[in-house]
Amino acid sequence: MNRNKFTSKPADPLEEYLCNLTRRRFFGSMASSLGVGMGLSALSSLASDAGETMITTTDGAKQILSNLPHFAPKARRVIYMHMEGGPSQLDLFDYKPALSGQFDADLPDSIRDGQRITTMTSGQARFPVAPSMFKFKRYENNQDGVMLSELLPYTGSVAKELCFIHSMHTPSINHEPGITFFQTGHEQPGRPCFGSWMSYGLGSESRDLPAFVVMITQGYGNMQALSARFWGSGFLPSEHQGCKLRAGRDSVLYLKDPDGVSREDRRRMLDLASKINQHEYEQSLDPEVTARIAQYEMAYRMQMSVPELTDISNERPETLEMYGEDVHTPGSFAANCLQARRLAERGVRFIQLYMRGWDQHGNLPSEIRAQAKAVDQPQAALIKDLRQRGMLDETLVLWAGEFGRTVYCQGPLAQNNYGRDHHPRCFSIWLAGGGIKPGISYGKTDDFSYNVVENPVAVHDLHATMQELMGLDHIQNTYRHQGRDYRLTDVHGNVIRDLMV
């Protein structure tokens, strides 16, 4: 197994404990000299300033992260828009004009080639081909142009900024393992998510906001459950988990002080809690205790930073108009896209937007219209806004679902209320900014948008490439847990340099 060169060799458990205990006494005396309330977080800052950070893994061993990022990054932050449910690539991005002559014909067995299907279509007697009912339009980019659905006119207006990948594929055919795989690099729950790995590997550029923030928009039609573990830190220290910003008055639950408690009272309470927690850590050496101290301090600072973040009254009218009328509706995709830009401005490392409702097994024509309308203008505005502010070149933007949809339909095709089943063999995503080649299309599918025929891209390849753009070697960005060095890409992943400038 390749070992992280920044991981120290595990020592005898008793020797390691005594060494850590002595080190902790030194840190404790330093914390006292620095003043109550600064504690271990102050020491962490000092270590970071020196170019070296020491953390305690779940095994109790010390792991030194130095010289991070591993090389000069092209991007400083990520905005990841996850379209939960699996958008239909056939109706949005993957133009297949030859399918018009295949309407209601059975999908050839040679195309399906024994591919497993879900229980939702396994009982169908036929697999009738359903060409997209939507027109496609050619938009200028840096190649010969890109064909996009009539459902995405605003997105087409920023086609020159986008890099389309038509050859994504995944082993997951159902939502829970599919989303889990796309977020964590593994189909089984329990691993840290992408945002947590970025927080762990690079930390935050913001003192007053978390490194990793999540926002959710309710879509239209069938919506799968979103589990908090999708933005969980797994076995990484818990300060690396995503912080969910909610719509409504209380963006973060329990952030406000109770009635009768002043900010000075809260400061004294935190100082006392810090002393108690620091004493506990000296006894137990549990890294979650230091995480708890850091989270208390972050929550205290967020009492001031979050209200300022969510107040958009100082935004220019033309900016609000660019995002669309829904920008004034808390929790809408437009509002969350604007908040994503504001979070990026304030140094948040990883911003994740979930848009629910793309699971269209039935009534696809009307539901995909509503979904596309909700995301089209805001996502294009986000790209334009970042470009206008000089931020796009250092912001890596990803738009993706957990898989695609089948060319064959579910339901009666003639009644125009059909749906499409899950399809992991090929689907389309796009990226922008942050070192990505703009205005290109990468990878191809067959005439049925059923199989990849050129330049396949696996989820691990995407994760490896995005980490490279952030200045991280995906093989070296590891964490020791239960005697093994884990990473987001597991034992897989190839950086796709054809996507990078």
N, C-alpha and C positions, 0 to 999 in steps of 0.2 A: 504493500500500500504506500502511496506517496504521502509523506509526512509534510505538514506545513513547516516551512523553515523557521517560522516565528513561534513554534510550539516547543516549550522546554521539555526535556526528557523527564518522564515521571520518576519521582524519587520514592524512597521507602516511605510509607504512609506516616509513620511516627516522626521520622526526620522532617518530612514535609510539613506536618502539623506544627512542630516546634519552631521551624524556620518561619512559617507564616505568623505564628503567635508573636515571635520576637519582632517581626516586621510590623505587625499590627500595633504593638505597643509604641513603636517609633512613630507610626502614622497618627496614633491617638494623641501623643504629646505634641506633634506638629499641629494637629487640628485645634488643640487648646490654645496654642500660641497665635493661631490665625483668627480666633474669635468664634464664639458660639454661633451656630447656624450655618457656618460654612462647611465644617466637617469634612467628610470624605470627598464631597463634590469639589471642594477647593483643591484638594490634592490631585484629583483626577485632572483638573484643568492645568495644574502645574506640570503633570506628566505629559499631557497633550502638547503643551508649549515646548517641551523638550523633545518632541517628536517621537515619544514612546509612551504606550499605554499598557498597563499591566492589569489583567482581569483574572478572576478566579473561575475556573470551569466547574461543571457539575461534578467532576471527579475530585474536586478539591485541589487540583494541580494549578500552577500558575501558567498563564499563557501570555506572552509578550507580543503585542502588535506594534511593530515599528515600521517606519518608512512607508506609511500609508498616506495617500494611495500608492499602489505599487509602481505606477508610472503616471505621466502627465495625463489627466483626464480631459476628455473632450466635452463632457457634460458635468454639471454640478448637482443636478437634481432630476427627478423623474416625476412626470405626471402620467399616471396609468389609468386609462378609462376602460373599465371592464364591462362589457355588454353581457350581462348574466342571462343565460338561457340558450345562447348559440344563434347569432344572426345568420340569416340565409345569404351566403356569398353569391348565390345565383341571382338573387333579386337586388343586390347592392353593388357588387364589385366585379364578379367573374362573368364577363360578357360571353355568352354562347349563342350566337345568332343561328347556328345550324340546327339548334334544337327545335326551331319553329316547325320544321318538317317532321319531327318525331312526336308531335302532340298525341298523347294517349296511347302511344306504342309501348309495348313492354320493354323494360330495361334489359338489354341483352345479358345473358348469363356470363358472357365473356368479360363484360365490364364489371359486374358485381363480383365475379370470381370467388364465390363462397364467403364473401365478407359477412361477418356476423351482423345481425340486425337486432333491434330492440324488441321487447315483447309487444310494443305498441303497433308494430307492423308485421310481426312474425306470422300472424294469422291471416294476412291478406292473400287472396288467391292470385292477385296480379300486382305488379310493380309498375304502374303506368307513369310514363315520363310526363312531367309538368313543366314545360318551358316557362320562363319568367313572363308574366303578363305586363311587365313594366318596360317602357322604352329606355334605351341607353343613349347617352350623349358623349361625344368626344370632347375632352378638355385638354388644353395645352399643358404640357409639362416639359421637362428637359429632354425627353426622348421623342417618340413619334405621336405622343398624346396618349391619354388614358380614357377608357370608356367607363363611365359611372352611371348608375341608375338615375332616372328622373326624380327619384325620391330624395336625392342628395345634391341639390343645386348649389347650396352654400359651400358644401365640402368640395365640390368641383371647382369653386372659385379659388381654392387654395391648393389645387392639385400640384402646382409647381413646388410646393414645400413638402409634399408627402412621398413616402417610399412604401409602395404596396407590395406585400408578400402574398402571393396566391398559392403557395405550396406548403403552408403550415399543415402539420398533422400531429395527432396525439393518440396514445393507446386507449384513451378513456372514451366510453360510449354513453355514459350516464352523467348527470349533472354533478352530484356530490363528488365522485372521484375525479371528474373532469375539472371542476373549479379547484379542488384541492391540488391536483397535479399542476395546473397552471400557476397557482399561487406559491406552492411549496416545492415543486419538483418531484413529488411523490404522491401516489394515489391514496395512500393510507394517512389518516390524520396523525398529528403529533409533531410534524416537522415545522421549523420556523418558515414564515412566509417571505416572499421576495423583499417586501418593505422592511421587515425585521433584519434581514441579512444586510441590506444597505445601511440601516441605522447602526448595526453592529460594526460593519466594516469601515464606515466613513464618519459616523457620528452626525451631529447637527451643526448647521451654521447659525442657528438661532438659539439665543440664551433663554428666550421667553416663550417658545413654542416647542412642542415635541418634534422629533426628527421625522416622525411617520404619522400622517393624518389620513383618516378615511371619511368619506361622505357617501350617502346612499340616496338614490332617487327611485321612487316608485314608478313603475312603467304602466303598461296597458296589457290586459289579457292575463295569460297564465304566468304566474311568478313563482319561481322556486325559492325555497328558504335560503337565507344568507346566514351562515353560522359565523359567530364572532371569531372562531378559530381560523377563518380565512385570513384574518389580519393579526393572528396570534404569533407570539414569539417562540412557541414550542419549548425547546430546552435551552434557548438563549436566555440571558437575564431578562426579567420581565419589563425593564424600562424600554426595551426595543419593540414591544408590541404596538400596534396601531392605536391611536387615540381617535375615537369616533366623534365627529362633530355632528350634532343633531340639528334638525330644522326646528324652528320655534324659539321661544324666549330663552330656554336654558340649553345653549349649544353643547355644554359639557355638564353632565349630571353631577350634582353635589359640589359644584365649584364655588357657589356663593356661600358666604358665611351666614350662619343662622342669625335670626333677629337678636339683637342685643350683644353680638360679638363684633368688636371693632377689629380693624386690620392690625392694630398694635397687639390686641389680645391674641389674634391668630399667630402673629410672629413669635410671641412668648411661648405659645403652645407648641409650635413647631420646633423651637429651640430646645424645649424640654424633651420632646419626643426624639429629637436627634441625639441628645445625650443618652437616652435610654437605649435607642437602637444601636448606637455606637458601642455601648457596653455589651449589648447582646452579641454583636459581631465579634468582639474581642474574645467572647467565650465560645462561640459556635463556629466562627469562620464561614457562616452561611452567606453566599454572595447575594441572596435575595434580600438580606437585611440592608445592604448598601443600596440595592435597587429601590427599596422602600424609602430610604432617606432621599434619594434623588427624585423620586416621584412626588413626595410631599413638597419638596422645594419647587419643582416644576409647576405643580398645581397652584402654589402660592403666587408665582409669577404670572400664571395664566389668568388669574383673577383680574389682572389689568390688561393683558395682551389680547384675550379672546373678545371682550366687548369692542375693543378698537378694531380688531380684525373683521368682525361681522357687521360693523356699521359701514354701509356703502354710500352714505349720504355725501361723502366727499368725492365720489366718482363723477367724472365728467358726463353730461347728458348724452353726448355722442358715443361714449363708451358703453353706457347702459343700453342705448338703442341698438348698438352693434350686436349685443348678446340676445336681444329679442325681448318681447314684453314679459315673458316668464321670469326674467331676471329678478323681478320684484316679488316672486313667490318663493318663500323659503323652502329649501329641499328640492326645488325643480332642478333639472339638469343645467339649465341656463344659470341659475343662481350658484350652483356648485362649481360650474366652470369658472365663473368670475372669482369665487372664493379660492379656487385652485391657483389662479394667477396671483391673488393677494398673498396666499400662503407662500408661493414661490418667491415673491418679492421679499418676504420676511425671513427667508433662509431655511424653510422646511425642506428636508432632504427628499422625502418620498411622499407623494400625494396621490391617493387612490380614490377614484370615483367609480361607484357601482351604479349601473343603470339596469334595473330589473325589467322583465317582461318580454324577452326575446324568444321565449319557448313556444313557438307557434306551430303546434300540432294540428290546429284547426283554425279556420277563419283567418288564414295568413294575409290575404289581400288587404283587409281593413286594418288589422292589428299592426302590420309592418308599416303601413302608412303613418299611423299614429306614433309609432316608435321612432321612425326616421324623422318625422317632423319635430319631435321633442329634442333630438340630439343634433340635427343637421346645422342649424344656425349657430347654436352655442359652441360646438366644437370647432367650427370654422372661425368664429370670433375669437376663441382662445388662441388659435394659431396666429391670427392677425394681430391680436393684442400683444402677444409675446414678441412678435417680430417688430412691431412699432416701438416697443420699449427696449429693444436691443437685448432681449432675454432668450430668444428662441435658440440661438446657437449654443447656449449653455444649458438648455432645458430639453431633456429627452422625453418625447411624448409617445405613448403607446396606446393604440385603440385595438382591442381584441376581445373575442368571446372564448368560451372554453372548447368549442368545436363548431362545425358548420351544420348545414342541413342538406338533406338528400334531394336528388333530382327527381326521384319518384315521389308521388304524393300520398297523403293520407286523406281519406274522405272522398266524396264524389267530386271528381274533377269538373264535371259539366256544370255544377251548381255554383262554381266560383267561390266556394267557401272551404277549399281544401287546406291542408297543412303540409308540412314537411317533417320528416323524422330526423333524429340526431345523425350527424355524419362526421366521424373523426378522421377519415382518411385524407381529406383535404378541405381547407377553408382559407379565407382571406383575412388579413389584418393590415394595419398600416402604422408606420412610425414617422416621426418628424423631429427636426432639430437635433441638437446634442451630438453632432458628429455623424449623423445619418446622411447618406447621399439623397439629396432632394430630387423629386421629379422622376423617379424610376419605378419600374415594376420588376419584381424578382420572382422566379419560379413560374411554372405553368401546370395546368391540369389538362386532362383529356377532354374530348368534345362534350362529355356529360358532366363535367365538373365533379367527377367521382373518384379519380385517382391522380396522384401527382406524377407528371411525366418529365419534369425538369427541375433541378435544384431543390430537392426536398429540404424543409426546415423543421426540425423537431423543437419541442418546447425547451429542452435543455440547450439547444443551439441558440435560441433566442435569449435565454437567460445568460449564457456565456458571453454573447455579443454585447448585451446591454451592460453587463458588469465591466467588460473591457472598455466601453465608452465612458464609464464612470471612474476609470482608473484602477480597477480591481482585476487582478488575475483570478479567474474563477476557480482555479485549482488551489491557489494559496489562501483564498478567503474561507477559512475553515474554523471549526469549533470542536473541541474535544468533548465527547459525551459518551459515557459508558464504555470507555476504552477505545473509542474510534474517532478519527477526524472526519466530521461531517461537513458537507458543503451543499449549496443550493442545487448544483448540477449533479450531485451524487457521484457516480463514476463515469458520467457521460459529458456531452457538450463540446461543440466545436465553434470557435469564433468565426463568424461569416464575414470576412473582410471585404467582400464585394458589396456589402451594404454600407460600408464606412467610407467617409471622405478621407 
